[in-house]
Amino acid sequence: MLSTQHLILKPATEGDLDIFLEILGSDALTKYLPKGSAYTEDEIKLYTEKRLAHWQHGYGTYIIYEKAEPNIKIGYVGVEQCADPRFSDVRYAILPRYQGKGYVFEAASAVISETFKTQALDKIYGVTLKQNLASLAIIKKLGMTADPNTGLYGEFDDLLTYSVAR
């Protein structure tokens, strides 16, 4: 568990399928993800299973809670290996009613810091579509700089890659 000024971050468990269903089942919240639209329940279950299994590497996805409402899940954040295990990137999403409060930045900062403390990673990456201005702003605020020669997800014209070093 991690604690920040406003948030509690708990490692994702099987009981967290609900927040993944709420976020990944939303067209509005998935428009900048690879599929570009809401995922099916089966896809979300598989996604969740992969998030849980990733913890075998010693780091992974956390569920975000507001300290003011510690029983309400508001999103997720994590650092996870990409298909190429030499690379790990930060991933996050938060429910609309909690957006604009700085929570994603606060949570991602804490998770990146914790991951660097506990893992032998030299860099953590941030990847976003050019059109996703909110995510791009968070990536830059996290201190990440453009890393255009690293293609974590292949070569896509609209995909931007940034990184931050230990």
C-alpha positions in Angstrom: 0.0 0.0 0.0 1.2 3.5 -0.8 -0.1 6.7 0.8 0.1 10.3 -0.7 -1.2 13.6 0.5 -4.8 12.9 -0.8 -4.7 9.3 -1.9 -4.4 5.7 -0.8 -3.0 3.2 -3.4 -3.6 -0.5 -2.9 -2.2 -3.3 -5.1 -5.0 -4.5 -7.4 -6.7 -7.7 -6.4 -9.4 -10.0 -7.8 -12.0 -7.9 -5.9 -11.1 -4.9 -8.0 -12.8 -6.1 -11.2 -15.5 -3.5 -10.6 -13.3 -0.5 -11.2 -11.8 -2.0 -14.3 -15.3 -2.7 -15.6 -16.4 0.8 -14.9 -13.4 2.4 -16.6 -12.7 0.0 -19.4 -16.4 -0.5 -20.2 -16.8 3.3 -20.9 -16.4 4.6 -24.5 -15.5 8.0 -23.1 -12.6 6.6 -20.9 -11.2 4.2 -23.6 -11.2 6.4 -26.6 -7.4 6.9 -26.4 -6.7 3.2 -25.7 -5.6 0.8 -28.4 -9.2 -0.4 -29.1 -10.6 3.1 -29.2 -13.9 2.1 -27.6 -15.3 0.3 -24.6 -14.0 -3.2 -24.0 -16.3 -6.2 -23.5 -16.7 -7.8 -20.1 -14.6 -10.8 -21.2 -11.8 -8.5 -22.4 -11.9 -6.6 -19.1 -11.7 -9.8 -17.1 -8.6 -10.9 -19.1 -7.1 -7.5 -18.7 -7.6 -7.6 -14.9 -6.1 -11.1 -14.7 -3.0 -9.8 -16.5 -2.8 -6.9 -14.1 -2.9 -9.3 -11.1 -0.4 -11.7 -12.6 2.0 -8.9 -13.3 2.8 -8.5 -9.6 5.0 -11.6 -10.0 7.6 -9.0 -11.2 7.5 -7.2 -7.9 5.6 -4.2 -9.2 2.3 -3.5 -11.0 -1.1 -1.8 -10.8 -2.7 -0.1 -7.8 -6.3 0.9 -7.2 -6.7 4.6 -6.3 -8.8 5.7 -3.3 -9.3 9.2 -2.0 -8.3 9.5 1.6 -11.6 11.5 2.2 -13.6 8.4 1.0 -11.3 5.4 1.6 -13.8 2.8 0.6 -14.6 4.2 -2.9 -12.4 3.2 -5.8 -11.7 6.1 -8.1 -9.2 4.7 -10.7 -6.0 2.8 -11.2 -2.4 3.5 -11.8 0.6 1.3 -12.3 4.0 0.6 -13.9 4.1 -2.6 -16.0 6.3 -4.4 -18.4 5.5 -4.0 -22.0 5.5 -6.9 -24.5 9.2 -6.4 -24.7 10.3 -7.0 -21.1 13.2 -4.5 -21.4 10.6 -1.7 -21.2 8.1 -0.8 -18.5 5.5 2.0 -18.8 3.2 3.9 -16.5 -0.6 3.4 -17.0 -3.5 5.2 -15.4 -7.2 6.0 -15.6 -9.5 7.8 -13.3 -13.3 8.2 -13.1 -14.5 11.5 -14.7 -15.9 13.0 -11.4 -12.3 12.8 -9.9 -10.5 14.2 -13.0 -9.0 17.7 -12.8 -7.9 17.4 -9.1 -4.3 16.4 -9.7 -5.0 12.8 -8.5 -3.5 11.0 -11.5 -0.3 13.0 -11.3 -0.1 12.4 -7.5 -0.7 8.7 -7.9 1.6 8.2 -10.9 4.4 10.1 -9.1 4.1 7.9 -6.1 4.0 4.7 -8.1 7.0 5.7 -10.3 9.0 6.6 -7.2 8.2 3.4 -5.5 9.0 1.3 -8.6 12.4 3.0 -8.9 13.1 2.3 -5.2 12.2 -1.3 -5.4 13.1 -2.4 -8.9 16.3 -2.3 -11.0 14.7 -0.3 -13.8 16.8 2.4 -15.5 13.8 4.1 -17.1 10.1 4.2 -17.0 8.2 5.2 -20.1 4.9 7.1 -20.7 3.1 6.5 -24.0 0.1 8.4 -25.3 -1.7 9.3 -28.5 -0.9 12.8 -29.7 -4.6 13.7 -29.4 -4.7 12.8 -25.7 -3.6 16.2 -24.4 -4.6 15.4 -20.8 -2.3 12.4 -20.6 0.5 14.2 -22.5 0.3 17.0 -19.9 0.6 14.4 -17.0 3.5 12.6 -18.7 5.4 15.9 -19.1 4.5 17.0 -15.5 6.0 13.7 -14.3 9.3 14.9 -15.7 9.3 12.6 -18.7 11.0 13.8 -21.8 10.5 12.8 -25.4 12.0 9.4 -26.3 11.0 9.2 -30.0 13.5 6.4 -30.9 12.0 3.9 -28.5 8.9 2.2 -30.0 7.3 0.3 -27.1 4.2 -0.5 -29.2 5.6 -0.5 -32.7 5.7 2.4 -35.1 2.5 4.5 -35.0 2.4 8.0 -36.3 0.1 9.2 -33.5 1.9 7.5 -30.6 4.3 9.6 -28.5 6.8 7.9 -26.2 8.4 9.7 -23.3 10.6 8.5 -20.5 12.1 9.4 -17.1 15.3 7.9 -15.8 16.0 6.6 -12.3 
